[in-house]
Amino acid sequence: MSEVALCMIVSCRKLTRPLVLQQNKPAGKGTITICAEEITDNRVVNLEVCARKLDKKSFFWRADPFLEFYRRTDTGWQMVHRTEVASSTQSPRWRPFNIPLQSLCGGDLERPVKVECYDFHLSGAHDILGIFETTVSRIQQASRTSPAEFECINIKRKQKKKGYTNSGVVCIKFCEIVRQYSFLDYVMGGCQINFTIAIDFTGSNGDPNSPQSLHYINPEGYNEYLAAIWAVGAVIQDYDSNKMFPAFGFGAQVPPTWHVSHEFPINFDTANPFCAGM
C-alpha cells in the first residue's frame, strides 16, 4: 500500500511512491505511479466488439479471451479498459461497454490506441494472443452492417512461423461517441429535484416514550427521524426552486375515524400537504 495526499498528486501531476506493508515496512522493490489529469471532455465511446478464429494456446482447450485497451502517454502505454473474459471460445462476443474518451485518447481521435487480446489463466500468467494498433477515428467507421476489422498479430509467432497471417481478427461491430452528462449539467439545464418525506408510525418503532424508539424525542428536542430528514433535506432543498416539501405518514390511527391509515399528510390537509422549507 501507499498513502499520499490528493493535493500532492494534483500539484506534481505525476507521483511515484514505493509500496509498503503494514508499519511502513518496504514491500520489496515495488512502486506505484499515479498520474493526475484534468477531465475536460465528458464524452464516452460506446463499443460492441467480437472476434473470430483466435488462436488456441492448448491442443485440448479453447481460449478464454479478453481484451485490454491502452492509450499512448508520454511515458508509454497505459491500460484504460479490460473486457470480461469470454469462456471457452475462439469466436468471442463481448458485452457492450463504454470507455471515457478522455481516458482512451485524451479527446484526440487520431491518437494511437493499442488493443491486446489475451487468453485468461487463473494464475494471472495470461497468454498473449495478438495485438493491433488503431485510432478512435478508425474505430468510428464501424457500423453494425460494416464492422471495422483488425488483425491480431502475435509478434513472436510471426517471427518464427513462415506464412503467418494473423492470430485471429477482432471486429468492432459498433462505435458511438456520446456526451455523458454530469449532475451539474442537469442542474444548470433546469433540472429540479423533488423531495417527499414519509414517516413510519407503525408499532414496530416501539413506545415513543422509550429512549430505544426511533420516535423518542430526547431532551434536546430531536430524534433519529429528524436527524435523517435534515441530513438529506438540507442538501436537496437547494435544488428545489419553491422549497415546498410534501410530508406524509403511514401506519397510524388518524382522526376522525381512528382507523389505521397507510398514507396521510402530516398536517392533515389532503389538499395542501406541503411544508415550507426544511
DAGI-V946594 format. One record per backbone hydrogen bond with DSSP energy under -0.5 kcal/mol. NH is the residue of the N-H (numbers start at 0). CO is the residue of the C=O. If there is no record, write none. Layout:
NH:CO, NH:CO
//
This chain:
7:4, 8:4, 9:5, 10:6, 11:7, 12:8, 13:11, 14:33, 16:31, 18:29, 19:0, 20:24, 23:20, 24:21, 26:18, 27:25, 29:26, 31:16, 33:14, 35:12, 39:37, 43:177, 44:98, 45:43, 45:175, 46:96, 47:173, 49:170, 50:91, 51:168, 53:89, 54:166, 57:60, 64:88, 65:117, 67:115, 68:80, 69:113, 70:77, 71:111, 72:75, 75:72, 77:70, 79:68, 80:68, 82:66, 85:64, 86:84, 88:62, 93:48, 96:46, 98:44, 100:42, 101:42, 103:99, 104:100, 105:100, 105:101, 106:100, 107:104, 108:106, 110:107, 112:133, 113:69, 114:131, 115:67, 116:129, 117:65, 118:126, 119:63, 119:117, 123:120, 125:123, 126:118, 128:116, 129:116, 130:152, 131:114, 133:112, 135:110, 136:108, 138:134, 139:135, 140:137, 141:138, 142:145, 147:171, 148:146, 149:169, 151:167, 152:130, 152:150, 153:151, 154:152, 157:153, 158:154, 159:155, 160:156, 161:159, 163:160, 166:151, 168:51, 169:149, 170:49, 171:147, 171:169, 172:47, 172:170, 173:47, 174:141, 175:45, 177:43, 177:175, 179:41, 180:178, 185:181, 186:182, 187:183, 188:184, 189:186, 190:185, 192:238, 193:191, 195:193, 196:245, 198:247, 200:198, 200:249, 204:201, 205:202, 209:206, 212:209, 213:204, 215:212, 217:215, 217:221, 220:217, 224:213, 226:222, 227:223, 228:224, 229:225, 230:226, 231:227, 232:228, 233:229, 234:231, 235:231, 236:232, 237:234, 238:235, 239:236, 244:242, 244:274, 245:243, 246:272, 247:196, 248:263, 249:198, 250:260, 251:260, 253:251, 253:258, 257:253, 258:253, 260:251, 263:248, 265:246, 267:264, 269:267, 271:268, 274:244, 276:242, 276:274
//
